[in-house]
Amino acid sequence: MSLSLSALLEESKRLTTHLTSSEIPTVQRGLDLLESDSRKLVARTVRNGKALDPRAQSMLASSGVDTDELTENAASAALLSAFEMLLPICDANVESYLGQQQEQSIVNAIEKSQLTSLDDFDRNMSLHMSNMWEDTQRRLFEELGQYQAADGRPFDSMSMGDTAGFQQSGGAFGLLSEGDGIKCTQPRVERYAQVVRNLNEARVMSRPFGLLAGLEKATADSSAELKSKQIGQVWKLLEHYAAPASSGDASGDKRLVAGACEYLEKTFIEHVDSRIAQYPHDANVGGVPSVHRRIEGYLNILFTRLGRAPKYLEMFDNEAIWAHMFLLYRCGYQQELLAYALELEDIISDSDSGFVTHLKAFLDGSPSLRSGDVPAAAAAFDDPYKAALYRAVGRGNVPKRADAEAIQTTEDYMWISLVQIRDADKIGSNSSGGFLQGRDTMETLRASMLKHGPAHFDPSGNSPLLYFRVLLLCGLFESAIDYLLRVERFQVEAVHMAIALVYYELLWLPTLSAGSEPMAVAAGDSFSSYLVASDGGGVRGRFDFSRLIIHYARALPEAKADDAIGYLLLLTLPGDSSSPASGISAEQATVALARRRSLCEQAIMRVLYERQEYAHFLGDIQSDGTRKRGMLERFLPLLGITTNEQFSQTIIRRLADRSRDEGRLADTVLLYNLGERYNTVLNVLCKQLGEVLYQRSNGASTALVDSSAAAGLEDVEGVTRAVLAHYRQREHIARVLDDRAVSTCSKLLDIIDFTNCHERGAYEEALEIIESTGLLPLGANGDVSAATQHAEQVRALDDAITRNFSLILLTAMDTLSRLYAGLKESPFLDAVKQASMQQLRRKARGLMVFAGMIQFRMPSDTYAKLNRMDVFMN
């Protein structure tokens, strides 16, 4: 050391000189003085002083303190060496040093491993709690209707609480589940369910099915409940969309526009005819009117309602010729329009000399069509019907409001917009002024309709079907279904319209290609929206059809389990997989269909697991060994399942594994039996028997053993005996059984009989049963070689037996002890009884030797209990 203790002391004093106060005297105590005082204090502590004051001793004794023992313990403390200077020992033994370092390294490694294990545990526990909370949130949000992507997690990975999602619950369909709502909608729901059943039957048989006709009839039969005639018009519109697409139509929009225009034209014809039938006197069309007479009659009714024909109309011979031509085109009578125009060409030429030529080229689709310059007289557009016709056929530039009197209804507005889009390829490139006024594509029309929203078309909210039809006319099927689902009275119809659109490959579904993630909610962010954003970036989104069907199936009553399965089978519909407009390649379509089939399997298995009606859905084994087919087996081709082995592997065995993990014994046995996994049934039963025996031997209270464990034991025991008897009676099953599994089951049943006999006091019978099992060396009379042989055999036993070996040993020893005590307490001890007692002692001694040779771990008190009973007997 470079500094002495004295120098250190002086430096330490200088460090506190600025803190020293002149008023307080300084205590001068050196290190020597402190050491001396410390040794004196130790000496006074350890020397034998005088005895304690008797009064103190008496007080402590009254409080239960043993003063003598305390004095002895205090005197034994070696305090004299507490202040001895410890000097390092110089040791040059390198081997000892390395050994010490090795031990220290091992200790440090163990401590580090413990800390790492604790950190891993905390991290995994936090992750587990987070996952559980996310699952709880997901189920809660689904109940409330918030968007959740279709859950693609495997059925095997779901927690126990996940299956509760298929209990009857409102979800997004309050109409089906709230209060008395199910009573009033039950007939309607049943009508639609029957159509879905017929659809699935047709799909299995690969034959066409008139889905729209069936759904339209179900709606018509429910007209009294719906109290709306407009819903029938929707099915008629979908019928036009379901017509086969024209050849060469790659985009799909032409097909939609053509169908929408045809629908609007036919509905307007029906409107004309209904008005004529309503006011026949004003129409004055005669008996069998021609097309022109009907148009004239409709105009007569229209002008009669107004009081007279408006002055701004261009008339000829008391006939509004431009109104007549526009209504002919509005009804779709194109050839009649051309014939009428040619007939009155001289009259029309006075207003526009080039109109008839333009109209003929337009209707013929001539490439030489030119709008050209429209004469000033024709460009005045005082007649709104003339302006509307010019706009429809692309004749010149028509001011925005020039046709307002002719285009008065929403249907008229949609028609004139759609016909311009339909015929844009005829005249769009030749138009001199952009007559379409910015609505020259389906995409811009869709954007416009979405921008206006339902409030523009239905401000009062009394006619939700009007905006719904507008969206359908624009080809926004996904937005239309999502909108109608928010209208409670039409939710059931919205679901089945979505089914029809998917069946006819009109509804765009989310891309389910491998590795894709659920997409975000589309614009609007509705709490109950089923829309997801389109990956193409257009205004038309995609619809989460899978989630809709799962929610609807969940909302059905429990008595409608068959219908719930039927609706879930609709998840395997091809959807837009083969539609070029969907933008999905053939490879992506194949992957998407496979994913939907997998999702369908997951959903069906969750329904089956919740309802537990396995015999009805999956089939059952009859008493004669024949198998009864289940309801689901008829529809396996829809899931892509073609063989019984595939059905067993895909659905039955996974349900059985889940039931086994959740402790559903009866379901587990039934399902594994259906899957022809007979050895697995025996293994499950062995495990259950071993578990109940283990609970009996380690139960916390007698009440627990008597109630839950005993009840469980009785149930498992009965099932095991019945299963073994059934398997042994069936030769084709007995041939494939594992001898080890059968032996384990039989021995466990014998152990149960043994413990039952012991509990009711039948000790001799219990001893016979346990000896017959061959588990214990009770017949060797203490032979060490026999005990060694039995100890070697124990290693090959099933875990269901070995984990209960403590119970077996203690029960067997207690049986011997009680038999011995009974003989010993007998008043007459003859030679026979003496020999029996001697044999019992030898058995007990052999059992003790055997217990010492067992190589697996048993509870620590087992050997102590065995020793006490052995000492009692010997």
Disulfide bonds with the S-S distance in Angstrom:
none
